[in-house]
Amino acid sequence: METPPPHFDTGLQDIVTLVERESARMGHYYLGVEHLFAALTRIEGGVTVSALNQLRLSGRFVRQSLRYATGRGDNKRYWPAFRPTPRYQRVIARAAALAAARGAAPVGERDLLLAILDEKESIPVRVLTHLGVDLPHMVAIVAGWADAAEPRQPVIPVAGAVLTDDERRLLSHMFRSYASLEIEREFAGFSGARVLLVCPIKTDGRADAALVVKMDHGHSIRYEKVRYDSYVKTTLPPVTARIPDPPVVLDPPNIGGLKYTFVGQKDATRTQTLLEYVRENGPAALGGIIGGQVYATFGRGWWQQRQPYRFNLWQEYEHVLPPALIVDLDPALEASDKALDSDKTLAPDGGWSRDGSVRAGDRVMLDGFTIYRVYPGEDRIAVVGGNGPEASARAHKVVVRGVARGTASQGERVHRLAGRVAQTRDDILHARVRAAFPRPRPGRTHGDAGAGDGAALQPAGVLPPAARTARQRHPVHHPRRPAPGQHRG
């Protein structure tokens, strides 16, 4: 016999609806403890979100990690309504018993959270353990929670850099136990992220060790942490920079932050980038650092492993190239079986992203892709071939426009996305080349140009005489593009 639904308190009357939404979002259509916990992380100002914040975790990040660990179902209904699992029923019964023990008939959020934490083999407990949460400490926080005493996190004063309001809020969450922060310097990043050297200061005025803080889109921060855990964490020498805490992601506006320990010499008076160092000391000194310090320290754990690796050039370049396609979503095509018969169905492991078989204006069906990025405040998403940190999982990237906001989550597997191709990668690259190298305005002659402009004003495809002579002496050999599965020697 199924356990009758408990009576929730007034503030949680819609909790079951939230649980069902989470289950449907994952394509499961049953009620599990993982759906219940994910629903609790959505209650703004609730016990769950506040307790996670005290543990330096955001509700959104934990929810995404939970979805990643749970996986997506086949999105098919095998029974009417949402059936609860036996573990879900045990947790509900345990929450009702906790509520009765404290003399309250309605079941509150705190009762549900304590019952989930008491179910040691559940997916939420395993995810929290993987994220480094001290479970007994979290239980103590939740058990001693006073419903009316939930404080708002103040914004910590930050000096030394111009920051946006969102960046200040993010730093306040990342350094919530400190009185103020001092930005010692900002490093130039190549990925568009903001990288700061932050010195946290306690209430008594003492400063702790400086940390490197990287701020970027939430999905990029989470992806960097996954790569660190997969490839770097277990191979680092003892005295190297590490990630001491889980990432913090604010939603909205989907901005995340990651801390790195800062390793510097004790007598160093200032920090330098490699570019600044080579300008002051020359390339030979930089080569000494790379060969004598970096390689000597990291070589044994990394480069000297010398395990065979099949380097697929096209996969590696997926990290820096534009998306393979930009597709405008068309629900009419998705709903029309007749239209689907003539559409091109694109799978993540196909060669369509490199063979030129898909062109602008084609009707396509995307099937089996994973949402890699949800653009905040926009109606577009990016889907890729997989959800792992490997280059192959990032291949076949497609940007889909026209997606309703709030309906997609990073890490979800998508089925049957139909639309029309707006641009291919070749279209995007050609447009960028035309923007970078515009053709000369009509009517200008060589005599109108200034000194040195002759080469720029040659007709398209025609080289100046000197260049033609040099090309005859030194012909350019264009390597053939490797076929899928091959690599250049």
N, C-alpha and C positions, 0 to 999 in steps of 0.2 A: 504494500500500500504506500502511496506517495505521501510524503510529509506535507501537512497542510501549510499554506503560506503563513508566515508570522505576521503579527501586527507591527508595522514599523512606525516610528514616531513621525510627527507631522512634517519635519524637515526632510524626511527620507521617503515620502510616499511614492515618489517616482523612481526609487532605486531599482525595482524590478524592470521597469522600462529601460533604464540605462544598461542593465545587465543584458537584456534581450538585444539592444542595439549593438553592444560590443560583440555578442555572439554572431549576429548577422553580418557585422562588419568583417569578421574573420571567416565567414562562410561556413560556420559550424551548425547553427540552428539547434543547439542544445545549451543547457545552462551548466557551466562548470565553475570551479573556484577561480580559475584564471579570468573568466569574464566578470565575476563578482569583484575581484580585486581591481581589474582595469576600470570598472565603473566607479569604484570608490576614489580612484585617482582623478576623476573628472569633477568631483564635488569641490568647487572653489571655496576656500576658507574652511574646509572640513578637517577632521582629525588626521586623515590619511595624508593629505597634501602637506599639512603643517608638520607632521612627524617626519615625513621624508625631507622637508626643507631643513629641519634641525639636523638631519643626518647628511646634509649637503647633497641631496638628490632632488631633482625636479620630478613632479608627477608625470609630465609628458615623457621624459627620458625613460623612467621606469616602465611606463605603459608601452612605449615602443620596444623596449627590451623584452617585455613580456610577450608581445605579439611575435617578435622575432623567434623567441624560444618555443612558442606554441605552434607556429606554422599556420598556414591557411588551409581550410577545408576545401572540398570540391564544390561548394556553393550549391548543393542539392538538398532538397528537403525529402527525408525518408519517413516523416511522420508529421501529423498536424501539431501546431503550436511548438513550444520549446520544452523539451523534456529535461528535467534536472538529473545530473549524474549522482550516484550514491555518495561521493565525497562532498558534493555541493549540499546534499541533504544533511549530511553529518555536520557541516559547518553551520548551516542554518539552525539546526537543533542545538548545537553548542552555543550559538549566539543568543538564542532564546533562554537557555539555562543561565547564561551570564547576566542577562537582563533581569531575570527573576531573582537571581542571587543578590543583586544590588537594589531590589525592591522596586524595579521599574518594569511595568508590563510591556510597554512598547520596546521593540528592539532598535537600538541606536547604531550609528556608524561605528562607534567605539567597540560595541559588542561584536559586530561583524568582523572588524579588523583583528581584534584579539582572537576570535575563533579561527580566522584564516592563519594567523601566525602560529596557532597551536597545532595546525595540520601540517606536520613536519615534511611529509612527502609530496605536498602540493607543488604545482608549478610556480606560483608566486613566491613561496619560501625558497625554492631552488634558485630562482632568478635573483632574489634579494641577497642570498648567500654568495652568488657569483659576483654581484656588484660590490661585495665587501661589507655588507651591512652586519653590524653586531646585533643579532636577533634579540638576545636578552635585554640589551639596552633599548631597543625599539619597543619591546613589550613594556618595559618600565615607563618609557615616555607616554605610551598610549594609555596604560593603566592609570597613570597619575594625571591625566589630562583634565583640565578644568574647562568646560565648554564655554564659559563666559570670559575666559582669560586669554583668548587667542590674540597675541599682539601682531601688529603689522611690522614687517621688516623695514627698519629705517634705512634711508640711503646714506651710506658711509661717505664722509667727505674725502674727496680725491684731489690731490694737488699734483701739478707737473705736466698736465696734458689736457687738451681740449677734447671732451668726450660728449657723446650724445646722451640723452636721458636713458635710453635703453641700455647703453654701455655702462652707465653708472649703476643702474639697477642690477645688471648682471654681475659687476664687480662686488656689489654689496651682498649678493647671494653667495658668491664664491668666497668672500672673506667676512662672513657674518659675525665672527667672534672678535673682530678687531675694531678699534675706535676710528682709525683713519688709514688712508693709503697714500703713498707717495710714488709717483711714476718717475723712475730715475732716467729712463730713456725709452724711445720707441725705435724699433728695428724696421727696416724696409722689408716687406714680404713680397714674394713673387706670385702668390695665389690670390691676392686681393684681401687676405685676412689682415687683421690688425694684431701686431705682436708687441707687447710691452714688457719692460722689466719693472716689476712692482715690488715695493718694499712695504710690507704690512706693519702697522704700528699699534701696539696694545694701548689699553686705557691708561696705564701708568707711564706712557711715553717711551717705553722700550721698543726697539725695532727687532723683528724677527728676520730670518734670512730672506733675501730677495728671491722672488720666483718669476719665471717667464710665463706670461699669460698670453694665450692665443685666443682671439675672438673672431668668429666667422659664423656662417649659416649653421643652424643646428645640425643638419644632415652631414655637413662636412666635418664638424667636430666629432660627431659620433663615428663616422667612417674612419677618421684618424685614430680614434681610440681602439677600434676593432683591429686595424692594421698593427698598431703598437702591441696589442695583446697577442696577435697571431705570429708576428715575425720578430719583434724587437725585445719584448719584455724579458724573455728567458735567456737571451744571448748577450745582454749588456755586461760589460766589466763592472767591478764593484763601484768605482768612483766615476759615474757618468750621470747625465741628466735622466731623470725618470718622471713618470706621471704619478704623483702621490695620491690624487683624489679622482673620483669619477667625474666625468664632464657635467657641467650645469647647462641646461637649455631652458630658456624662457619662451613660453608660448601663450599669447603672442609676445613678441614679433618674430619668433623662430630664430633667435640669436643664441649662440652657445659659446661656452668658454672652457678652456682646458689649461691646467697648470703643468708646468715643467719645473723641476728643480734646476737651480742655476749653479753651475760648477765653474768657479773662477779661482785664480790664484789669490792667496791671502794678501800679498803686497800690491795687488792690482789697484790702481787709483781710478780707473775708468774702464768701461767695456768698449770693445771695438768689433765691428763687423769685419769679415774677411776682406771686403773691398777697401775699407779704411786701412786695414793693416798692410795690404799689398801696396797701396799708394804711398804709405810712409816708409816701408821697409824693402819693397821690391819683390819681384816674383821669386827670386831664389830663397828668400826667407819664408815665403808662403809654402814653397815646395818642401822646405825643411819641416814645417809644421804638419803638412799632409803626410809626408813619408815617415818622419821621425816620431810623430805623436799620434796622429789619427790612425794611420795604418798599423803602427806598432801596437796600439791599444785595442783596436777593433778587428784587426786582420784575422786573428785566430778564430774568433767566433763567427765572422762573416765571410770575408773574401777568400780565406784559405780553406774553406770547406771543399771547394772544387767538386761539387756534385754536378752531374750532367743536367743541363737545363735546355729545353727546347724553346728557343726564343722566337716567338711569332711576332714579327715586326708590326703587323697590322693590329694585333691586340694591344701592344704597348702604346701605339700612337692613338688609340681610342681615348687616352687620358687627356690629350691636348687638342685633338681635332674637333671640329664642330659636330653636332649630331648627324647621324646617317640620314635622318629624315625629319622634317617638320610636318606634322599631320594635323589637319583641322578635323575635329570630331564631328561626325554626322550621325545623330541617332536614327535618322530615317534609314540609312544604309544598314545599321545594326539590326533594326527591326524587320527589315525586308529579306525574307529568305531568297526571293528571286534575285535580289541584288547581290547577295552573298555568293551565289553560285558563280558569278562572273568576276568577283573580286579576287585579288591576290592575297592569299593568307600568308602572313610573314611570321615565321617562328624564330626564336632567339638564336638558333644554331645554323641558320641558313646563310648562304653566300650572297644574298641580295644586297647587303650593305657595301659590297665591293665590286660586283660584276656589272653594275649599271642597268640591271633589268627593271628597276623601279624608277619611274620618272614623275616629274611634277604633273599633277592632274589625275594620276592613277587612283582608283579606288582600292583601298587596302584594308585588311583585317589583321590586327595585332592580337596574337594569342600566346599566352604562356609567359609574358614578360613580367618583370618585377618593378614596382615603383621605386625609383632611386632618389628622386627629389620632388618635393612639392614646393613650387615657388610661392612664397608668402605674399598675400594680397593680390595674387593673379589667378587667372583661370587656366593655367597650364601646368603640366607635370612632365617629368622626364622618366622614361622607362628604359630598363636595360635587360641584359640577358640572364642575370642571376643576382643573388643577394650576398655573395661572398666577397672577400677583399681582393681576390685575384683579378688580374687584368682581363681574363676571359669573361668574368662576370660583369665587367663594365662595358663589354663590347656591344655593338648593335644598339647604340643609344638612340632613342627616338623621343623628340619633344612633341607632346600632344597638347593642342590648344582647344579651348572650348569646354574644359572640364569644370563642372559646378564646384564652387568653393566649399570646402568642408566635407566633400564626399570621398576624398582620397587620402591615404596615409602612407608614409614611407615604409617600405618593406612588404607592402601588400602585393599579392600576385594578381594580375589583371587577366580577365578573360573577355574575348570578343569586343575589342575596341575597334570600331569601324570609322573610317573617314577618308578624306581625300588628301593626297600629298600636296603640300604647298611648296616645299622646297626640298631638294636633295642636298647632300653634302657638296657635290660639285657646283650646284647653283650658289650655295653660300660662299664657297671659296672663290668662285669667279667674281661674285659681287664684291668681295673684300679686295681682290686684286684690282678691280676697276676703280674702287674708292681710293686705294693707295697709290695707284699709278694712272691718273686720269689722262685721257688723250688730249693733245693740244687743241686749242680753240680754232675753228675753221677761219681761214683768211690770213693766218700768220705765215710768214715765210722765214727762211733761214736768216735773211738779212735783218728781220725785225727782232730776232732773238739776241739776248745779251751774250757775252763771252761765256763759252762753256755749255751753251744750251743746244748745240748742234746735235748731239747724240740723243737728247730727249725729244727733238722734234722730227726724228726720222719717222717715216710711215710705219704703221704697225707691221711687224714681221720682217722689216728690213734693217740690217745692221749697218753702221757707218763703215767706210772703207777700211779704217785701221782695225776695227773689230773683225771684219770679214777676213782680212789677211791673217790676223792672229788665230782665227778659228781654223783656217786652212792648215796652219802650222801645227796647231794643237786641237785636233778634233775632239769634241765632247762625246763621251760614251754614256748613253742613258741606260742604266741597269733595268732589266726586265722586272716588273713587279712579281714577287713570289706568289705562287699559287697557294691556296689555303692549305695549311699544314706544313708548308716548307719554310725555310729560313735561309737568310744569306749567310755565307761562311765568313 
